[in-house]
Amino acid sequence: MALSLAVTEAATFTLGCAFIHTQRRHAERITDLLLVMLFAGSMVLALDWGLEGAAATPSAVDLSAAFTGIGE
């Protein structure tokens, strides 16, 4: 499994480089696409880190206290 992940990452990187090389005349479009992909990746990581932090502190996930006004 770990080897297939590394091969997939390497293949994706290589295909991305080939795409950038073939489209070098349209740098503005590629720049916009890469910025959108960077933003989307950042949002996925931020969401993942937020969910991990919420799972680490159970009180942050407990919404019943927020609705009932009962705290610990």
N, C-alpha and C positions, 0 to 999 in steps of 0.2 A: 504494500500500500504506500509506504513512504517513497519508494522508488518511482511509482507511477505519478505521485504528486510532483516530484522534482522534474520528471520528464515533461509533464504537462506544463509546468511553469516555464521551463526552458523553451518548449515549442511555442507557447504563447508569446514569450518575449521575442523569439526569432521571427515569428509571423508579424508581430508589431513593428519590428525593425524593417522588415521587408516592405510592409505597407507604407511606412513613413518614407522609405527610400523611393518607392514608386510614385508617391504623391508629393514629392518635394516641391513641385511647381505650385501647389496649392497649400502653402504653409499656413495661411490664415485659418483655413477650414480645419486642418489637423490640430492647430493650436487650440481652437475652440473645442474640438472633440476631446482632446487630452485634458483640458481644464474641466469639462463636464465630468469626465471619468474620474479625475482626481477628487472633485467635490463629492461625487457619489460614493467613492471609496472611503473618503473621510467620514461621511455621514454614517456609513455602515459600521465603521470602526467605533465611532462615538456612541452609536446605539448599543453595540456589543459591550463596550466598556461600561456604559450606564446600566445595562441589565446585569452585568456581573457585579457591579457595586450595589445594586438594589438587592440582589440575591444574598450578598454578604451581610447586609443589615436587614433582618426581617421586619423591623419596624417601618422601614421605608416602603415595603411592599404591602403592609397591612393597611388597607383602605377603610376597614370598618371603624377604626378610631377617628378617621377624618369625617365620616358621615354621622357618627353617633356622638362625637364630642368626648368620648371616653378615652383617656390616655393612660399610659402606664405610670 
